[in-house]
Amino acid sequence: MTSLPGFLTVPKFERYVLSRGRVPAALIADLDGPNFPKAGFPPDVDLVCADFLIDEGRLKAMAAPGAFDGELAVLDLDQAMVLPAFTELHTHLDKGHIQPRQPNPDGSFDGALASVTADRTTNWNAEDVRGRMEFSLRCAYAHGTRSIRTHLDSVADQHRISWPVFAEMRADWAGRMNLQAASLVGIDALADDAQRCAVLESVLAAGGIAGAVTYMVPELDATLENMFRDAMDAGIDLDFHVDETLDPEAHSLAVIAEKAISMNYQGQITCGHCCSVSRQSDDEVDRTLDLVAQANITVVSLPMCNLYLQDRVSADAPPRTPRYRGVTLLHEMKARGIPVAVSSDNTRDPFYAYGDLDALEVYRESTRIAHLDHPIGDWIKIINETPASTMGLPGGFDIDGPADLVLVKARSFNEFLSRPQMDRVVLRHGQAIERVLPEYRELDPLLS
């Protein structure tokens, strides 16, 4: 046995042990076997010490410390935390990093719409979309993410450009990143049968997911019915942007759930944002969440983007501190058994001027914003198991799967959540990757 101190240099052995790592109890409570019985752990236990046996790039086993003594090499983590690689359920790779070229004039939602429309119309050719997607994926990979779903603007003829580029990127990144895509277009535009069918054709050609932005328009019910019927015929999932507003009269989340129930839709439905429910009466909330639970919808919240956009006044209005922040009802949803996740959403574009596709940052900020603590509980699942399950992928500690792990020096959730953990080590197939973030100046030729 060879003992190796520290973990900043992971050994390049085919078979080795990561020893004395601390893992979230919520992520191993259901692992079958004598080492971690399904009986689980006391509710006040957040972290459990474990050893990891890695062989030929796969996570072969997890057990209590010392279980793998005698192996060739043992790397002592000295109580540092170990997490499974991250999953981002809601992103916009096609919009990423256009902020320097087309900034939001006032930080408002309307400003974001106008800015993105102007930039897309002028600049979004295949080379531009591909270059910015590649940059974003390199960021996410360096931060420890292995699965991403992106929305792709599919208005007018943009779907004929962005969807083929996405298919190329998915092929290029195979083995490093699991990529999915959902179409993004206003529900009113999809009321036109020809437009809906044209977008669907691009989605199906790329093996994608059908989606739309829903709001309270006269065409909502009929167009949702057509979308559900299309999805059922094609055997694909649905992913919606829902009620991204503080208007309490916006309740398309309930309309989507009712439609799924009435049509007996058996595919997977994801609804992002769902801001307006935070402004509705208790009776309306109870009715809506009961429907969402019955329809088996996954809700993904985008706390950083929602804080940026919601309740912001335009530049020509007097300055005012925001009162309402638009983060959806994560606690109430989770209490009903509704699967919930969080994600980055936009990255350095008019809808969110910041961010770096760092899922760890999303979890840390979501904990602070939405009070996902005291107790910590199993909220850590919102950046791995729950979004990955929604995508039909493994997301936790996948025994006999690839050893895709993230190691951080923190020994407790308090230490973990108090710093950005930028010295983290990312393992892919059991080996440490070179965590080099791309320089923003690489984008200068595209953005000039």
N, C-alpha and C positions, 0 to 999 in steps of 0.2 A: 504494500500500500504506500502510495506517495501522498503526503499531506501538503496542500498548497495554501498559503495564507492569502486572505483577501479575495476579491472577486473581480477586480478591474481587468485582469487578464485571465480569460477563461481558457483552460488547456485545450490544445488541439488533439485530443484523444478521441478515438472512435467510441470508447466505453469509459465512462467516468461517473462519479457521484457528486452532486451538489448536496452538501451536508449542512444541517442546522439552518435551513431557510425557514422564514415565517410566512405562512400562507393564510389568506382569509378563510376562516372556518366555513363560511357560507359556500365557498367554492369546492370544498371537499366533503361536506356533510353527506352527500348522496353517493360518494364513490363506494362501490361495493367491494367487500373483501375484509379480511381480519384486521388490517392495519388501521382503516378508518371506517368503523362500522356505521351502518345506515342509521343507527340510533341518534347520530349527530352529536352535538356539543351543547353545553349549557348556554342559555341565551346571552350571558354576559361575557362569553369567550369570543373575541373578535379574530384572534390569530392563533394558529397552531403550528408548532415546530415540526418540520418534516425533512426527510432526505429524498432526493430525486435520483433515480438510476437512468442514465442516458446512454443509449447504445445505438451506434450507427445512425445518429441524427434523430432518434425516436425516444419519446418519454416512455420507458418500459415499465416503470413502477414508481410509486410513492409509498413511503412508510415512515414509521417513527425513527428518530435519529439512532444511528448505529446498526440498522437492519441490514445494510449493505457493506459492512466491514469486510475487508479482504479484497475489495475491488482494486483495480490497477491504480486509479488516481481518485483522490477525494479532495474536493475543493470546499473548504470551510467557509460558509457564508456568515458565520458569527451573528446569527439572528436577523440578518438582512431579509427584507421582504421579497417574495417571488410571486409574480402575477402571470397569468396567461396573456398572450398577445391580444391586442385590443381590436375591437370591431366598431366601425363608424357606420351607423344605419342611415344617416341623412346628411349628405354633402352636396356641393355644387362644383364639381371639378371643372366644368366648362366656363364658369364665371370667375374662377379663382385668379386673384392677383391683377385684376384690371383697375384697381383703385388708383394707382399712379397715373394711368392713362385717362380714366374717366371717373373722377371722384364724385361722390354724392354732394350736391351743393349745400345741403342743410342737414344731412343725416336723417331725413324723414323717409317714410315708406314711399311716398309719392316721388320724392327725389331719387330714391333707389330705382324705382320702376323706369323713370324717364332716362336715367343715366345708363342703365343696362340696355335699354332699347336702343339708345343712340350708339352705344359701343358695339352691340351685336350687329346692327345694321351696317356699320362702317368697317368693322375689323374681323369678325368671326369667320375667317376662312379656315380651311383644314390645318394649315401650318400654324396659325395662331392658336387654335383650340388645342392642337396636339402639344405644342410647346408648353402651354400653361398647365395642361393636365399632367404632363411628365414632371414638371417642377413640383406640383402638389403631391404627386405620388412619392417622389423622393423624400419630401418632408415627412409624410405620414410613415413611410417605411423606417426612416431613421428614428422616429419617435416610438416605434414598437407596434404599429398597426399592421394587421395582416388581412383584414377584410373591410371593404368599403362598398356602400351603395351610393351612387351619385344620381342626382336628377339632371336631366339634359333638357335645356330649353328646346322646345319642338314647335315653335310658332312658325307660320309662313313656310319657307323652304329650309329653315335651319336644321330641321330633322334630317334632311338629305346630306348635310355636312357633318353634324356632330355624331350621329349614330354610327356611321362607318368608322370615324376616327376612334370612337370608344371601342368598337370591336377590335381594331388594331392594337389599342393600348392594352386591352384585356389579354390578347395573345402575347404581346411583348412582356407583360408582367406575370404571366402564368408561372406558378411555382414560388413567386414572391408575394403576390397580392391576389386575393379573391375579389373580383370586381363584378358588381351588378349595376344596372342602370334602370331608371324609371323615367318615363316621359313627363315633361312639365309644360303645360299649356292651360290657359284659362278655360274653365268649364263652358263658358259661353261660346268660345271658338269651336269647341267640340260638338256643339249643337248642330253644326253643319256636317251632314253625313259624309260628304266627300273629304273634308278636312280630318274628321275622326278616323276614317278608313286609311287615309294617307299616312297619318302618324302611326296608326296601328301596324301598318305594313312595315315601317322602319323598325318599330319595336320588335316585331316577330322575327324579322330578318336577323336581328342582332341578339336574339334570345333574351329580350328585356322584359320589363314590367310596365303595365299601363298605369298612367297617372294623370292628375289634373290638379289645378288650383280651384277649390270650391268656394263659392260665396253665394249669397242669397239673391239669385237672379231667377226670373221666371222659367228659364230653361233647365234649372237645376235637376228637378225630379226626373224629367224625361231623358235628359242626357246621362244622368247616373244610371238609369235603367239600361240604356244602350251600352254604356261602358261595362256594366256588370254582365250583360248578355255576351258582349264580345269576349270578355275575359273567361267566361264559362265555356264558350265555344272553343277558345284557343287553349284553355287549360293553363292560364297564367295568373299571377298575383296582381294586386292593385296597391298603389301607394299614392296617397293624396296629401296636398298642402291644404290645411283645413283652418278656417276661421282665424286667420292671422290678423286679428284686429281686436280692439278693446270694445267694440260695439256689442252690447249684450243681446241685441236682436239677431246677431249672427249665430245660427245654430245648425250649420250644415253637418256638424259631427253627428248630431242626432238623426238627421236625414240619411246620411250614409249608413249608419247602423240599422235604421229601419229598413232601408233598401236591401241590405245584406240579409236580414232576417226574412223579409217577405219573399225574396228570390231564392232562399236556401243556398246562398253562395258558400261553397266549401273551400275556396282558395284562401290565401292569407291576405289580410288587409292591414296596411300600415297607415296611420294618420299622424302627420307632423304638425307641430305648433299648437293648435287647439287653444288659442289664447283667450277667446271671448268667454269660454266657460268660467273663467276666473272672475267674471263680472256679473254672472247670472245668479238668480235667487236659489236658495237651498232646494226648493222643490224642483226647479228646472235642472239643477245639477244632478239631483238624485235620479230623475227620469232619464237624463242623458247617459249617465254612467251605468245605469242598469242596462240600457240598450247596448252600450259599447261592450260591456261584459258578455252579454248574451250573444253578440255578433262575433266575439273572439277577436277583437281588433287590438293590435299593438299600437300604443301611443308613444311617439318619440318627441321629447321636448328639446328645444334649442335655446337654453337659458341665456347664453352670451349674446346671441343675435337678437333675441326678443328684448333683452335689456337695452340693447343699442337702439332699436327702432321704436319700440312701443312708448306711447305717451310723450313723444318728442314733438315740440312745436316747430313750425317752419321758421326760416331765417327772418322773415318779415314780421314775426310776432314778438312781443316782449319776452325776454328770457324767463324761463320758468323751470323749476326743479320738477322732474317727473314724479307723479304720484303712484301710477299703476304700472307694473312692470311686465305683465303679459305671460309670465311663466305659468304653464298649465297646472292642473291639480294632481300632481304626482302622488302625494300621500293618499288622497281619497281614491284615486284610481287603483293604486297598488293594494289598498285595503279591500277592494272588491275583486281582487284576483286578475285585474287587467294588466297584461304585460306592459311595462314601461321601460324606456331607454332614454339616454341623452346622447347628443351628437354635436359636432362642430358647426353644421350648417354651412354658412358662407365663410370664405377666407379672403381677406384683403380685396373686397369688392364693394360696390355701393350699398349692399344690404348689410354688410358687417365689415368695417374698415380694418379689422385686426385679425388675429388668429394665425395658426400655423399647422392646422390639422394634427394637433397633439391631443389625443384622447385622454391622456392623463390630466392635462390642463382642464379639459371639459369636466372630468369627474371632480377635480378639486374645486373648481368654481361652482359647479352645480351643488356640491355639498354646502357651500357657504350661502349660495343664493336661495336654495330651496329647503334648507335645514335638513339635510339628509344625514343627520348625526344625532347623538344623544337619544337612542343608541345608533351606532353605525349600522348594525343589523346586516342585511344582505344587499344593501344598496350598491355595493361594488359590482354586482351583476349587470348594472345598466350600461357598462362599457365592454362587456365580454359575453357572458352566457345569453342574456336576453336578446340583444340585437343579433347575435349570431344565430340563435334559434329561429328568429324571425326570417333570417336570410336562408335558413335551411342548412346551416353550417355548424361545425363544432366551435365552441367558443370558450370552454373552460379548460381544465387540465385534462387533456385528451389522452388517456392511457393507450399506448401503442400507436399514437399519432405523432406527427412531427413535434419535436421539442422546441416549440416557439414560445419563448418565455421572456419576461422583462424583470430584471433584477435591480432593486433600488436599495440604497444604504439604510433607509429608514427601518426602524425596528418596531414601530407602532403606527397606527393610523394617524395619531397626532403628528408624529414626525413626518409621515408620508404627505399629509395634507398641508403642512406648514411651509414647504419649500417646493420649487418646481421640479426637483429631482433630475436636473439636466445632466448629471453624471451617471445616469442609469446605463445599464448594460442590456443590450437587446440580443437575444439568442434566436437564431433561425436555423432549424434542423440541428440544434445542439451546438452550433458554433456562433461566437460573437461576431456580429457584423461591424463594419467600420461606420460609426455613427457620425457621418459628415453631412451637415445640412447644406443644401445648395445656397450659394450667394445670390442675393437679390439682383445683383448687377448682371447675372446671367440672363435675366429677363429684359434687359435694356433694349436689345435689338427688336424684340416683339412690341415693346411698349412705347417706343419712340415715335 
